[in-house]
């Protein structure tokens, strides 16, 4: 399957290399290095519209949020057929109003991922064939193309060289670990900087537009911050100990630089094209204020429990009573949360059942309409094909 992704990417790289070397007369080293850069630019340019679709879809969802929130509050626990149908119809109207397509944010990644995998795998196979591809040709690149690529040098160092090589491997390539590091480390540092900036920028955007009342959104936000801290160290570890050649580091550098620039440009464009009005800003501020207020209340409750436990140390005779009080308060909070959750769950289950019944009714109505249309067409066809009866008593003209 991975080989299928490599073929179109290798075709792009072969095109650029042939254009640079055969048509423009560039030196082999220059042609291959430029081909890597142009390959990244070409592939990322081709999938840029899909990136824009994802960002636009997210922005549209943000614009719809106040209206959808109002509908949700209105019909949150309604389980009648009329209310469920009204809610679904109102939700569709809001989506239609903003031109929102739920599938728009799901399809682009299915196109982007194969392109990224093909681009990464092609350069990895070309630079380090023993990583998984030992055949002579790779995609549309012939064995001669691969051999020429392996002989290419960037800033005086071989593209296939990587920092975890043995002294014998460095000697076979005519270089040393220090010389390779002088080229690889700056590329790695720049790639890490661009990657980190892009993740931080994404987190800033997320924080500015996040629905703070959604626990899942807050959880993802925290997890991504963890990745933002861990990813640089992971990249450093992989580059220093794994088979990550200079060619792949050059790809990381170009790709992450493109991602950072594209994110900034598209974010500015989407903010200007789809600005937030006072309603959206108020909704975002209310969402954040509500969450922070609840968080402060939870912290205050926990501090009060700690204070009372500490006070029990000085009054041992009241310790048992205090522990029972705290336990009862915790249980009360749990029971309240569980009751609210059970109510929402029961309502959601009933609403799902009602929607299923409505879909069945719609399908039955559509089937009945189609059957009526078929009967009407059959009746018209029968009337048209029936022989015309001539009245013998009718005078001839």
C-alpha positions as CSV (number, residue, x, y, z in Angstrom):
1,X,0.0,0.0,0.0
2,X,2.8,2.4,0.9
3,X,4.3,1.8,-2.6
4,X,1.2,3.2,-4.2
5,X,1.6,6.5,-2.4
6,X,5.2,6.6,-3.6
7,X,4.5,6.5,-7.3
8,X,2.8,9.9,-7.8
9,X,5.4,11.6,-5.5
10,X,8.3,10.0,-7.4
11,X,6.7,11.2,-10.7
12,X,6.8,14.8,-9.4
13,X,10.4,14.4,-8.2
14,X,11.5,12.9,-11.5
15,X,9.9,15.7,-13.4
16,X,11.7,18.4,-11.4
17,X,15.1,16.6,-11.6
18,X,14.8,16.0,-15.4
19,X,13.7,19.6,-15.9
20,X,16.6,21.0,-13.8
21,X,19.4,18.7,-15.1
22,X,18.4,17.9,-18.7
23,X,16.6,21.0,-19.7
24,X,18.2,23.7,-17.6
25,X,21.6,22.1,-17.4
26,X,22.0,22.2,-13.6
27,X,24.7,20.2,-11.9
28,X,23.6,16.8,-10.5
29,X,24.0,17.9,-6.9
30,X,22.1,21.1,-7.4
31,X,19.4,19.3,-9.4
32,X,18.7,16.7,-6.7
33,X,18.8,19.2,-3.8
34,X,16.5,21.6,-5.7
35,X,14.3,18.7,-6.7
36,X,13.7,17.8,-3.0
37,X,12.8,21.4,-2.2
38,X,10.5,21.7,-5.3
39,X,9.0,18.4,-4.5
40,X,7.9,19.7,-1.0
41,X,6.6,22.9,-2.6
42,X,4.7,21.1,-5.3
43,X,3.0,18.5,-3.0
44,X,2.2,21.0,-0.3
45,X,0.8,23.4,-2.9
46,X,-1.4,20.7,-4.3
47,X,-2.9,19.9,-0.9
48,X,-3.0,23.5,0.4
49,X,-6.7,23.9,-0.8
50,X,-7.6,21.0,1.5
51,X,-5.8,22.6,4.4
52,X,-7.8,25.7,3.7
53,X,-11.0,23.6,3.7
54,X,-10.2,22.2,7.1
55,X,-9.4,25.7,8.6
56,X,-12.6,27.2,7.0
57,X,-14.7,24.3,8.3
58,X,-13.4,24.9,11.8
59,X,-14.0,28.6,11.6
60,X,-17.6,28.1,10.3
61,X,-18.2,25.7,13.2
62,X,-17.1,28.5,15.5
63,X,-19.5,31.0,13.9
64,X,-22.4,28.6,14.3
65,X,-21.6,27.8,17.9
66,X,-23.8,30.5,19.6
67,X,-26.9,29.5,17.6
68,X,-26.3,25.8,18.0
69,X,-25.8,26.3,21.7
70,X,-29.1,28.1,22.0
71,X,-30.9,25.3,20.1
72,X,-29.2,22.7,22.3
73,X,-30.3,24.5,25.5
74,X,-33.8,24.8,24.1
75,X,-34.2,21.1,23.1
76,X,-31.6,19.5,25.3
77,X,-34.1,17.2,27.2
78,X,-36.9,17.2,24.7
79,X,-37.9,13.7,23.6
80,X,-41.1,14.2,21.7
81,X,-41.2,13.6,18.0
82,X,-42.2,17.2,17.3
83,X,-39.3,18.7,19.3
84,X,-36.7,16.3,18.0
85,X,-37.8,16.9,14.4
86,X,-37.8,20.7,15.1
87,X,-34.3,20.6,16.6
88,X,-32.9,18.6,13.6
89,X,-34.5,20.9,11.1
90,X,-33.3,24.0,12.9
91,X,-29.8,22.6,13.1
92,X,-29.8,21.9,9.4
93,X,-31.1,25.5,8.7
94,X,-28.2,26.9,10.7
95,X,-25.7,24.8,8.8
96,X,-27.2,25.8,5.5
97,X,-27.2,29.5,6.6
98,X,-23.4,29.3,7.1
99,X,-22.7,26.9,4.3
100,X,-21.3,24.3,6.6
101,X,-20.7,20.8,5.4
102,X,-19.9,18.3,8.2
103,X,-17.9,16.1,5.8
104,X,-15.8,19.0,4.7
105,X,-13.4,18.7,7.6
106,X,-13.2,14.9,7.4
107,X,-12.3,14.3,3.7
108,X,-9.2,16.5,3.4
109,X,-7.1,14.5,5.8
110,X,-7.8,11.3,3.8
111,X,-6.2,13.1,0.9
112,X,-3.4,14.8,2.8
113,X,-2.2,11.7,4.7
114,X,-1.3,9.6,1.6
115,X,0.6,12.6,0.1
116,X,2.6,13.1,3.3
117,X,3.3,9.3,3.7
118,X,4.4,9.1,0.0
119,X,6.7,12.1,0.3
120,X,8.3,10.9,3.5
121,X,8.7,7.3,2.4
122,X,10.2,8.2,-1.0
123,X,13.0,10.2,0.5
124,X,13.6,7.6,3.2
125,X,13.8,4.8,0.7
126,X,16.1,6.8,-1.6
127,X,18.4,8.0,1.1
128,X,18.6,4.8,3.1
129,X,17.5,1.8,1.0
130,X,18.1,-0.7,3.8
131,X,15.3,1.0,5.8
132,X,12.8,-1.1,3.9
133,X,13.3,-0.9,0.1
134,X,16.2,-2.9,-1.5
135,X,15.0,-2.9,-5.1
136,X,16.8,-1.0,-7.8
137,X,14.0,1.4,-8.7
138,X,11.7,3.3,-6.5
139,X,8.3,4.3,-7.9
140,X,9.1,5.9,-11.3
141,X,12.7,6.6,-10.4
142,X,15.1,4.1,-12.0
143,X,18.1,2.5,-10.3
144,X,20.3,5.0,-12.1
145,X,18.3,7.9,-10.6
146,X,18.6,6.4,-7.2
147,X,22.4,5.9,-7.6
148,X,22.8,9.5,-8.8
149,X,20.8,10.7,-5.7
150,X,23.0,8.7,-3.3
151,X,26.1,10.3,-4.8
152,X,24.6,13.8,-4.3
153,X,26.1,16.2,-1.7
154,X,24.5,19.0,0.2
155,X,26.8,21.7,1.6
156,X,29.7,19.3,0.9
157,X,28.1,16.3,2.8
158,X,26.4,13.2,1.2
159,X,22.6,13.3,1.3
160,X,22.4,9.7,2.6
161,X,24.7,10.4,5.6
162,X,23.1,10.4,9.1
163,X,24.6,11.1,12.5
164,X,24.1,7.5,13.9
165,X,26.5,6.0,11.3
166,X,29.5,3.9,12.3
167,X,33.0,5.3,11.7
168,X,33.3,2.7,8.8
169,X,30.2,4.0,7.2
170,X,31.4,7.6,7.5
171,X,34.7,6.6,5.9
172,X,32.9,4.8,3.0
173,X,31.0,8.0,2.3
174,X,34.2,10.1,2.5
175,X,33.2,12.1,5.5
176,X,33.2,12.2,9.3
177,X,30.7,12.5,12.1
178,X,31.7,16.0,12.9
179,X,31.3,17.1,9.3
180,X,27.9,15.5,8.9
181,X,26.8,17.0,12.3
182,X,27.8,20.5,11.1
183,X,25.1,20.2,8.3
184,X,22.6,18.0,10.0
185,X,22.3,19.7,13.4
186,X,21.4,23.2,12.0
187,X,18.8,21.6,9.8
188,X,17.4,19.7,12.7
189,X,17.3,22.7,15.0
190,X,15.5,24.8,12.4
191,X,13.0,22.0,11.8
192,X,12.3,21.7,15.5
193,X,11.9,25.5,15.9
194,X,9.4,25.6,13.0
195,X,7.5,22.6,14.4
196,X,7.3,24.0,17.9
197,X,6.2,27.4,16.7
198,X,3.5,25.9,14.6
199,X,2.2,23.8,17.5
200,X,2.3,26.8,19.9
201,X,0.5,28.9,17.3
202,X,-2.1,26.2,17.0
203,X,-2.6,26.2,20.7
204,X,-3.0,30.0,20.8
205,X,-5.7,29.7,18.2
206,X,-7.4,26.9,20.0
207,X,-7.4,28.8,23.3
208,X,-8.8,31.9,21.7
209,X,-11.8,30.0,20.2
210,X,-12.2,27.0,22.4
211,X,-15.6,26.0,23.9
212,X,-14.5,25.8,27.5
213,X,-17.6,24.0,28.6
214,X,-16.6,21.0,26.6
215,X,-14.5,18.7,28.6
216,X,-13.2,16.8,25.6
217,X,-11.9,20.1,24.0
218,X,-10.1,21.0,27.2
219,X,-8.6,17.6,27.4
220,X,-7.3,17.7,23.9
221,X,-5.9,21.2,24.5
222,X,-3.9,19.9,27.5
223,X,-2.6,16.8,25.6
224,X,-1.4,18.9,22.7
225,X,0.6,21.1,25.1
226,X,2.2,17.9,26.3
227,X,3.1,17.0,22.8
228,X,4.4,20.5,22.1
229,X,6.9,19.9,24.9
230,X,7.7,16.3,24.1
231,X,8.0,16.4,20.3
232,X,11.2,18.5,20.1
233,X,13.0,15.9,22.3
234,X,11.5,13.1,20.3
235,X,12.8,14.6,17.1
236,X,16.2,15.1,18.6
237,X,16.4,11.6,19.8
238,X,15.3,10.1,16.5
239,X,17.7,12.2,14.5
240,X,20.7,11.5,16.7
241,X,20.1,7.7,17.1
242,X,18.1,6.7,14.1
243,X,18.6,6.4,10.3
244,X,17.5,10.0,9.5
245,X,19.7,11.1,6.6
246,X,20.5,14.7,5.6
247,X,18.0,14.4,2.8
248,X,15.2,13.7,5.2
249,X,16.3,16.5,7.5
250,X,16.2,18.8,4.5
251,X,12.7,17.6,3.9
252,X,11.8,18.2,7.6
253,X,13.2,21.7,7.4
254,X,11.3,22.7,4.2
255,X,8.1,21.0,5.1
256,X,7.9,22.5,8.6
257,X,8.8,25.9,7.3
258,X,6.0,25.6,4.8
259,X,3.6,24.5,7.4
260,X,4.4,27.4,9.7
261,X,4.1,30.0,6.9
262,X,0.9,28.4,5.6
263,X,-0.7,28.3,9.0
264,X,0.0,32.0,9.6
265,X,-1.2,33.1,6.2
266,X,-4.4,31.0,6.2
267,X,-5.2,32.0,9.8
268,X,-4.9,35.7,8.9
269,X,-7.1,35.1,5.8
270,X,-9.8,33.1,7.6
271,X,-10.0,35.7,10.4
272,X,-10.5,38.5,7.9
273,X,-12.9,36.6,5.7
274,X,-15.0,35.2,8.6
275,X,-14.8,37.8,11.4
276,X,-16.4,37.3,14.8
277,X,-19.1,39.8,15.9
278,X,-20.1,40.8,19.4
279,X,-22.4,37.7,19.7
280,X,-19.5,35.3,19.1
281,X,-17.1,37.2,21.3
282,X,-19.7,37.3,24.1
283,X,-20.4,33.6,23.8
284,X,-16.6,32.8,23.9
285,X,-16.2,35.0,27.0
286,X,-19.2,33.5,28.7
287,X,-18.0,30.0,28.0
288,X,-14.5,30.7,29.4
289,X,-15.9,32.7,32.4
290,X,-18.3,29.9,33.3
291,X,-15.6,27.2,33.2
292,X,-13.2,29.3,35.3
293,X,-15.9,30.0,37.8
294,X,-16.7,26.3,38.2
295,X,-13.0,25.5,38.4
296,X,-12.5,28.1,41.2
297,X,-15.5,26.7,43.0
298,X,-14.0,23.2,42.8
299,X,-10.7,24.4,44.1
300,X,-12.3,26.3,46.9
301,X,-14.2,23.2,47.9
302,X,-11.1,21.1,48.0
303,X,-9.2,23.8,50.0
304,X,-12.1,23.9,52.5
305,X,-11.9,20.1,52.9
306,X,-8.1,20.3,53.5
307,X,-8.6,23.1,56.0
308,X,-11.2,21.1,57.9
309,X,-9.0,18.0,57.9
310,X,-6.1,20.0,59.3
311,X,-8.4,21.5,62.0
312,X,-9.4,18.0,62.9
313,X,-5.8,17.3,64.0
314,X,-6.1,19.9,66.8
315,X,-9.6,18.7,67.8
316,X,-9.4,14.9,67.7
317,X,-12.8,14.5,69.3
318,X,-14.3,16.1,66.1
319,X,-12.2,14.2,63.6
320,X,-14.7,11.4,63.0
321,X,-17.5,13.9,62.5
322,X,-15.5,16.0,60.1
323,X,-14.5,13.0,58.0
324,X,-18.2,11.9,57.8
325,X,-19.2,15.4,56.8
326,X,-16.6,15.6,54.1
327,X,-17.5,12.1,52.9
328,X,-21.2,13.1,52.7
329,X,-20.4,16.3,50.8
330,X,-18.3,14.3,48.3
331,X,-21.1,11.8,47.9
332,X,-23.6,14.5,47.4
333,X,-21.6,16.1,44.6
334,X,-21.1,12.7,43.0
335,X,-24.8,11.9,43.2
336,X,-25.8,15.3,41.7
337,X,-23.3,14.8,38.8
338,X,-24.4,11.2,38.3
339,X,-28.1,12.2,38.3
340,X,-27.5,15.0,35.8
341,X,-25.4,12.6,33.6
342,X,-28.1,9.9,33.8
343,X,-30.8,12.5,32.8
344,X,-28.8,13.6,29.8
345,X,-28.0,10.0,28.8
346,X,-31.6,8.9,29.1
347,X,-32.7,11.9,27.0
348,X,-30.0,11.3,24.4
349,X,-31.1,7.6,24.2
350,X,-34.7,8.5,23.8
351,X,-33.9,11.2,21.2
352,X,-31.9,8.6,19.2
353,X,-34.8,6.3,19.3
354,X,-37.1,9.0,18.1
355,X,-34.7,9.9,15.3
356,X,-34.6,6.3,14.2
357,X,-38.5,6.2,14.1
358,X,-38.5,9.5,12.1
359,X,-36.0,8.1,9.6
360,X,-38.2,5.0,9.2
361,X,-41.2,7.1,8.6
362,X,-39.4,9.2,6.1
363,X,-38.1,6.1,4.2
364,X,-41.6,4.6,4.2
365,X,-43.0,7.9,2.8
366,X,-40.4,8.0,0.1
367,X,-41.0,4.4,-0.8
368,X,-44.8,5.1,-1.0
369,X,-44.2,8.2,-3.2
370,X,-41.9,6.2,-5.5
371,X,-44.4,3.4,-5.8
372,X,-47.2,5.9,-6.6
373,X,-45.0,7.4,-9.3
374,X,-44.3,4.0,-10.8
375,X,-48.0,3.2,-10.8
376,X,-48.8,6.5,-12.4
377,X,-46.1,5.9,-15.1
378,X,-47.4,2.4,-15.7
379,X,-51.0,3.6,-16.1
380,X,-49.9,6.3,-18.5
381,X,-47.9,3.7,-20.5
382,X,-50.9,1.4,-20.6
383,X,-53.2,4.1,-21.8
384,X,-50.8,5.2,-24.5
385,X,-50.1,1.6,-25.8
386,X,-53.8,0.5,-25.7
387,X,-55.4,0.3,-29.3
388,X,-57.8,3.1,-30.1
389,X,-61.4,1.9,-30.5
390,X,-63.1,3.5,-33.6
391,X,-66.9,4.1,-33.4
392,X,-68.4,2.6,-36.5
393,X,-71.4,4.9,-36.4
394,X,-69.1,7.9,-36.5
395,X,-69.4,9.5,-39.9
396,X,-66.3,9.4,-42.1
397,X,-64.8,12.7,-43.2
